[in-house]
Amino acid sequence: MTTLFLKRHLPSRLLTLSLAAALGLVAVGLHAAESAPSFQVEETTIAKIQEAILAKKLTSTELVKIYLTRIKAFNGPGVEEPEGILGPIKPIAHGKNVNAMITLNLRPATRKAWGFDDRKARSMTDAVDNDPNMPDALEVAAKLDAEFAKTGKLVGPLHGVVIAIKDQFDTFDMRTTSGADAFYANDRPPHDSTFAQRLRDAGAIVIGKANMGEYAGGYRSSFGGTEENPYDTERVPGGSSGGSAMAVATNMVTVAIAEETGPSIRAPAQYANSVGISPTQELVSRHGMINIGLNTRIGPIARTVEDAARVLTVIGGYDPKDEMTAFGVGHTPDQPYESFTHAKSLKGMRIGVVREYMDKTVYPKTAYQNIDLIERAIEDLRKAGATIVEPGPEGLFTPYVKRYNPMLSNASWTKAFPELFPVDEKGKPAADHVAALVDLAFDTSKVPGKTTIRDFGGASAVGESKYGYDIYLKERGDANIKDLGDLVNKANYYESPNFPTKKSGLASANKGMALDTAVRLQRRFAIQQIILACMAEMKLDAVVAPTGLAPARKLLAPNEPSGNGIGNYGMFTFIGAQGFPVITVPAGFTTEVYDWVPDPSAPPAPPRASGRTGGGGDDGEGGGRSATPMMLTGPTPAKLPVGVDFIGRPFSEPTLLKIAAVYEQTTHHRMMPPDFGALPAAK
C-alpha cells in the first residue's frame, strides 16, 4: 500500500512520523502486562477522555490498553459450544463473557502478547500482517500521543475516542465479512467505508470489529459465534448490531457504530441500556456496506446522548459515493450535533404520543410493564416543560391514514378491497376506481379495513437483496468471491435446531432475476406524507413511543409473535424504516417478564428456513426461530432495560437530540450491567 493511501485514513498531521517507527510500535503489545493507569474508563464520556488527555493525565495509548484489558476480561465465548462454534449452543446463567468483538485491530505479535487467540486476528488471509500503512490500534494511539506532545492540541473532534465498528462495514485494515465465515481471497476490503474514514480523520481509534448477526440477521455469527446480553447472559442482545451495543454496555469501547433496517440499532441499544440513533436515511453514507438497501441506516450507539451526537457530527454529511445523501444537502445544521444536547428545559416543545403503540386493549399483558414505563417517561417529559399532545380516540396517525392512504397507495391498496374496487378476469378495473377513491376522500368514515399505523405490513422489494450483494462484491473485487452465488457456496455455516442456516436464505435471494422496488418506494412516500401532515396540522416537534414492548427474550426462545405493529424483538420499526430519524434512550427497567419455553405437550414442528432476503435489512432475523412449539410462562422476576423512542421529521436530529438529552439528564436511567463492572486494580 502507498503513502498516498495512508493519507486517506489518518489525519495529515500524523504522517510526519516515519513508517519505520510505525512498525516498531508493534513492540508496545509485548508490555501488555504493565499496570494500567488510574483513569476510570467505566461509564466515561468523550468529554472526560479528552479533558484527561488535555490535562496530561491520560494518553491515547493508555486508554487503548485499558479497553483491551476489559475486552480480555469479558469478550470470551458466552455460551457452551459442545460441537464447536458451528453447532448447537447452551446458554450460561450469570456468564462472564458477552462475545461482543469479532476482530481486534492488533498486529500478530501484539495480539499474542495480550493473550488473544488467532481467531481475533486482523486478517485470516494475511498471517504476517506487517504492512506499515496499516497501523493497528496501539500504533495509531502512539501517533496521536506523539502529535499531541508536539502541538498540545487534539488532532480532531474524536481524538483518542475508542470505537468498535459493526463487521458489516468495510475497514481497509481488518477483515470484513458481515459475520460470515466466507472464503475470500483477501478478507480485507480494499478501502474504508466512507464513515470509517471520517472517524479516523477525526482522530478516533478503531479498536476492532463488533460481532453481529450473520448477514445482519439475528445475534449469531458463523465466524464470531453467539452474542449475549450482559444484563442477563441467558438472553439475547438484540439483533443484528448486538455486538456493537454490548461492547458499549460493558465499557469495552467508548462508542460503537451500528446499522438498522428494522430494529438493529434500537433493539440492541435498548437491551444494552444505551442510547441509539437511527438517523434520517439520507444523513449518513452507506458506502462500503455489505448488502446496501433502501432502508439501511447507519448510526452510533453510546452510553450518553451527547457522545452519540458527537459521533453523528463526524459521520453525517454528503458523500458522492452514496446518492441518497444528496437529499441531505442544505438540511444539516451549521453547529455540531452535540451543541443541541445542552438544553435544560423542554419548554415550548410539543410532543405527540403514539397511543397506537401503547394500547393495553390491543397488546397482551407481556407488554404492560414496557407501556407503564413509557407512561412514566411521558410524565417526565411534561415535568421537563414539554407540552404533551394526546391524540383522539382513534390514535395519533389514524385520521391521516384514512385521509391520505387510499389516494397515495392507490392501486397497491385497492387490490385488498375487491368489493369496492372490482376487477375482471384479467385484473382490469370492472368499475370506476377513481370515482370510488374520490368518494372516500370526501367521507373517510367509509375507508375500509384496518387503518392504524399498526396495520401496515412490509412492502415487497423484488431482487433488492441480490442487487445489494452483487453491487458490493463487484466493487470489492475479490478474486474468489465475485457475486452472491460465490458467497452462498464458498463459506462455512452454523447449523443447529434453534438457528437455521443462513445459506438457504442467501440461495433464495440469489434466484432473483429482476429488481423492482416500486411498491416499497410508494409505501415510503405515502407514510412520509401521512406522518408529516399529522405533525404539521398538530404543530408537533416530535412524537414519543415505546422502543418496543418485549424485554430481551431467552437465547433459544422463538421470536416474539409479530402483529399490531410489532416486529423483530417486539420492536416498533415501521416509522423509522420509512426514513424518519429515531433516537432510543434508557427509560428504566422491568421487575418481571414473561418467557417463551418449549411446550412438552405439543408435537414437533418442521424447522423454518432462515436468512435475510431483503436488501440490507434485518427483518429476516431467524436467530431465535425454533422447530419446537413454544408456550408462554411467567411472570418471573427480571431486571431488564426498556427504552423510549423519540421520532421526528427527516433531518430533525437537532430537535430529537435536545429532547433526548433533557430527558436523559432528568431521569438518569443508564446503569452499568452489575456483573460487568470495574475490574480489580492491577497490582
Sequence and secondary structure as in RCSB ss.txt:
>XXXX:A:sequence
MTTLFLKRHLPSRLLTLSLAAALGLVAVGLHAAESAPSFQVEETTIAKIQEAILAKKLTSTELVKIYLTRIKAFN
GPGVEEPEGILGPIKPIAHGKNVNAMITLNLRPATRKAWGFDDRKARSMTDAVDNDPNMPDALEVAAKLDAEFAK
TGKLVGPLHGVVIAIKDQFDTFDMRTTSGADAFYANDRPPHDSTFAQRLRDAGAIVIGKANMGEYAGGYRSSFGG
TEENPYDTERVPGGSSGGSAMAVATNMVTVAIAEETGPSIRAPAQYANSVGISPTQELVSRHGMINIGLNTRIGP
IARTVEDAARVLTVIGGYDPKDEMTAFGVGHTPDQPYESFTHAKSLKGMRIGVVREYMDKTVYPKTAYQNIDLIE
RAIEDLRKAGATIVEPGPEGLFTPYVKRYNPMLSNASWTKAFPELFPVDEKGKPAADHVAALVDLAFDTSKVPGK
TTIRDFGGASAVGESKYGYDIYLKERGDANIKDLGDLVNKANYYESPNFPTKKSGLASANKGMALDTAVRLQRRF
AIQQIILACMAEMKLDAVVAPTGLAPARKLLAPNEPSGNGIGNYGMFTFIGAQGFPVITVPAGFTTEVYDWVPDP
SAPPAPPRASGRTGGGGDDGEGGGRSATPMMLTGPTPAKLPVGVDFIGRPFSEPTLLKIAAVYEQTTHHRMMPPD
FGALPAAK
>XXXX:A:secstr
  HHHHHTTS GGGGGS HHHHHHGGGGGGGTTS   S   TT  HHHHHHHHHTTS  HHHHHHHHHHHHHHH 
S  EE TT TTS  EE TT S    EEEE   HHHHHHHT  GGGSS SS SS   TTS  HHHHHHHHHHHHHH
HSS SSTTTT EEEEETTB BTTB   TT EE  SSSS SS  HHHHHHHHTT EEEEEE  SGGGSSSEETTTE
E  BTTBTTB   SSSHHHHHHHHTTSSSEEEEEESSSTTHHHHHHTT EEEE  TTTB  TTBTT  TT EEEE
EESSHHHHHHHHHHHBS  TTSGGGGGGTT S SS GGGGG     TT EEEE GGGS TTTS GGGHHHHHHHH
HHHHHHHHTT EEE   TT SSHHHHHHHHHHHHHHHHHTT TTTS B TTS BSS HHHHHHHHHH GGG  S 
 SGGG      BTHHHHHHHHHHHHHT SS  SHHHHHHSEE   BTTB  SHHHHHHHTT    B HHHHHHHH
HHHHHHHHHHHHTT SEEEEESBS    BTTS     BTTB GGGBB HHHHTT  EEEEEEEE SEEEEEEE T
TS           STT STT  TT  SS EEEEEEEE   EEEEEEE STT HHHHHHHHHHHHHHH      GG
G       
